[in-house]
Amino acid sequence: MSLQELYTKYGKLVYNLSLQYVQNKEDAEEITQDVFVAIHQSLENFKGQAKISTWIYRITINKSLDFIRSKNRIRRFAALTSLFFSDGNAAHPEMSHFNHPGVLMEQKEKLQQIYGLINKLPPNQKTALILSKLESKSQQEIAEIMNLSPKAVESLVQRAKTGLEKKLKLSEGKQ
């Protein structure tokens, strides 16, 4: 299958999955480009041991998590430099704003809060929750994508849901 055919078939999937991680259209577009560059660079090495869609999911998840880690490093650097430069010479990266298409204004604030809490989950819990609840994947499919047992996936999803419920109750109690 050519890169163009893969993009036609899986482009929306990659974009939508990365959007679940970053909640920003421009960042999701950047991740989508990175994913297809990675696919292009390693397509000849794809052995077919997993379904191609599973392989593309793995690449997308890894690129999304790498992107988030990179953004977090930039934010930490900016916070540290602001401690040392009081004259405004500190690096001030643009913070990613919640920019998810199709969200009604009145729902946006609540959804932004929930995504903020999802973003604070450990990466493996976040991935399992996104694939399960937002991408509607079965435990078996998630297990293949994450290279885990279905029982481990079930445990990750349950811990993510429990953690989210606790964090949501705490944040609602503060308001």
VEXDREN-2710 file (C-alpha; in Angstrom, 1 decimal):
% VEXDREN-2710
k/r/px/py/pz
1/MET/0.0/0.0/0.0
2/SER/1.4/3.4/-1.0
3/LEU/1.8/6.3/1.5
4/GLN/-1.0/8.2/-0.3
5/GLU/-3.3/5.2/0.1
6/LEU/-2.4/5.0/3.7
7/TYR/-3.0/8.7/4.2
8/THR/-6.4/8.5/2.4
9/LYS/-7.5/5.5/4.5
10/TYR/-6.0/6.5/7.9
11/GLY/-5.5/10.2/7.8
12/LYS/-8.7/11.1/9.7
13/LEU/-8.1/8.3/12.3
14/VAL/-4.6/9.7/13.0
15/TYR/-5.8/13.3/13.2
16/ASN/-8.8/12.4/15.4
17/LEU/-6.7/10.3/17.8
18/SER/-4.0/12.9/18.1
19/LEU/-6.7/15.5/18.7
20/GLN/-7.9/13.5/21.7
21/TYR/-4.4/13.8/23.2
22/VAL/-3.8/17.5/22.5
23/GLN/-7.2/19.1/22.1
24/ASN/-5.8/21.6/19.6
25/LYS/-6.4/21.5/15.9
26/GLU/-3.0/22.9/14.9
27/ASP/-1.1/20.6/17.2
28/ALA/-3.1/17.6/15.9
29/GLU/-2.3/18.6/12.4
30/GLU/1.4/18.7/13.3
31/ILE/1.3/15.3/14.9
32/THR/-0.5/13.9/11.9
33/GLN/2.3/15.1/9.7
34/ASP/4.9/13.6/12.0
35/VAL/3.0/10.3/12.0
36/PHE/3.0/10.1/8.2
37/VAL/6.6/11.1/8.0
38/ALA/7.4/8.3/10.4
39/ILE/5.2/5.9/8.4
40/HIS/7.0/6.9/5.2
41/GLN/10.4/6.4/6.8
42/SER/9.6/2.9/8.2
43/LEU/7.0/1.5/5.8
44/GLU/9.6/-0.8/4.2
45/ASN/10.4/-2.2/7.6
46/PHE/6.8/-3.0/8.4
47/LYS/6.8/-6.8/8.8
48/GLY/3.0/-7.3/8.9
49/GLN/3.2/-9.0/12.3
50/ALA/0.3/-6.8/13.4
51/LYS/-2.5/-5.2/11.4
52/ILE/-1.4/-2.0/9.7
53/SER/-4.1/-0.1/11.6
54/THR/-2.6/-1.3/14.9
55/TRP/0.9/-0.2/13.8
56/ILE/-0.5/3.2/12.8
57/TYR/-2.3/3.5/16.2
58/ARG/1.0/2.8/18.0
59/ILE/2.9/5.4/16.0
60/THR/0.2/8.0/16.5
61/ILE/0.1/7.4/20.3
62/ASN/3.8/7.5/20.6
63/LYS/4.0/10.7/18.5
64/SER/1.2/12.3/20.5
65/LEU/2.9/11.5/23.8
66/ASP/6.2/12.7/22.5
67/PHE/4.6/16.0/21.5
68/ILE/3.0/16.5/24.9
69/ARG/6.4/15.7/26.7
70/SER/8.1/18.2/24.4
71/LYS/5.5/20.9/25.2
72/ASN/5.9/20.2/28.9
73/ARG/9.7/20.6/28.7
74/ILE/9.3/24.0/27.0
75/ARG/6.8/25.1/29.7
76/ARG/9.2/24.0/32.5
77/PHE/12.1/25.8/30.8
78/ALA/10.0/28.9/30.6
79/ALA/9.0/28.7/34.2
80/LEU/12.6/28.2/35.3
81/THR/13.9/31.1/33.1
82/SER/11.3/33.4/34.5
83/LEU/12.8/32.8/37.9
84/PHE/16.1/34.2/36.7
85/PHE/15.1/36.9/34.3
86/SER/12.8/39.5/36.0
87/ASP/13.4/42.0/33.1
88/GLY/11.1/40.2/30.7
89/ASN/13.9/38.3/28.8
90/ALA/12.6/34.9/29.8
91/ALA/11.3/32.5/27.2
92/HIS/7.6/32.6/27.0
93/PRO/6.3/29.7/24.8
94/GLU/2.8/29.9/23.6
95/MET/0.5/27.8/25.8
96/SER/-1.7/25.3/24.0
97/HIS/-5.3/26.5/24.3
98/PHE/-8.2/24.1/24.1
99/ASN/-9.3/24.3/20.5
100/HIS/-11.4/21.2/19.7
101/PRO/-13.7/21.5/16.8
102/GLY/-17.4/20.8/17.1
103/VAL/-17.7/21.7/20.8
104/LEU/-20.6/23.9/21.7
105/MET/-19.6/27.0/23.7
106/GLU/-21.7/26.2/26.7
107/GLN/-20.1/22.7/26.9
108/LYS/-16.6/23.9/26.2
109/GLU/-15.7/24.9/29.7
110/LYS/-16.8/21.6/31.3
111/LEU/-15.2/19.6/28.5
112/GLN/-12.0/21.7/28.9
113/GLN/-12.0/20.8/32.6
114/ILE/-12.4/17.1/31.8
115/TYR/-9.7/17.0/29.2
116/GLY/-7.4/18.9/31.6
117/LEU/-7.9/16.1/34.1
118/ILE/-7.4/13.4/31.5
119/ASN/-4.2/15.1/30.5
120/LYS/-3.0/14.7/34.1
121/LEU/-3.4/10.9/34.0
122/PRO/-0.3/8.7/33.6
123/PRO/0.4/8.2/29.9
124/ASN/-0.7/4.5/29.9
125/GLN/-3.9/5.2/31.7
126/LYS/-4.6/8.2/29.4
127/THR/-4.0/6.0/26.3
128/ALA/-6.2/3.2/27.5
129/LEU/-9.0/5.6/28.4
130/ILE/-8.8/7.5/25.1
131/LEU/-8.8/4.3/23.1
132/SER/-11.7/2.8/25.1
133/LYS/-14.0/5.7/25.7
134/LEU/-13.2/8.1/22.9
135/GLU/-12.1/5.8/20.1
136/SER/-14.6/3.0/21.1
137/LYS/-11.9/0.3/20.8
138/SER/-12.5/-3.2/22.3
139/GLN/-10.2/-4.3/25.1
140/GLN/-8.7/-6.8/22.7
141/GLU/-7.9/-4.1/20.2
142/ILE/-6.4/-1.9/22.9
143/ALA/-4.3/-4.8/24.2
144/GLU/-2.9/-5.2/20.7
145/ILE/-2.2/-1.5/20.2
146/MET/-0.6/-1.1/23.6
147/ASN/1.1/-4.5/23.6
148/LEU/-0.6/-5.5/26.9
149/SER/-2.9/-8.2/28.0
150/PRO/-6.7/-7.5/27.9
151/LYS/-6.7/-7.8/31.8
152/ALA/-4.0/-5.1/32.0
153/VAL/-6.1/-2.9/29.7
154/GLU/-9.2/-3.4/31.9
155/SER/-7.2/-2.4/35.0
156/LEU/-5.7/0.7/33.3
157/VAL/-9.2/1.9/32.2
158/GLN/-10.6/1.3/35.6
159/ARG/-7.8/3.1/37.4
160/ALA/-8.2/6.0/34.9
161/LYS/-11.9/6.3/35.5
162/THR/-11.5/6.1/39.3
163/GLY/-8.7/8.7/39.2
164/LEU/-10.8/11.0/37.0
165/GLU/-13.8/10.7/39.2
166/LYS/-11.7/11.6/42.3
167/LYS/-10.1/14.6/40.5
168/LEU/-13.4/15.8/39.2
169/LYS/-15.0/15.7/42.7
170/LEU/-12.0/17.6/44.1
171/SER/-12.1/20.2/41.4
172/GLU/-15.9/20.7/41.8
173/GLY/-15.5/21.0/45.6
174/LYS/-13.0/23.9/45.1
175/GLN/-15.5/25.9/43.0
END
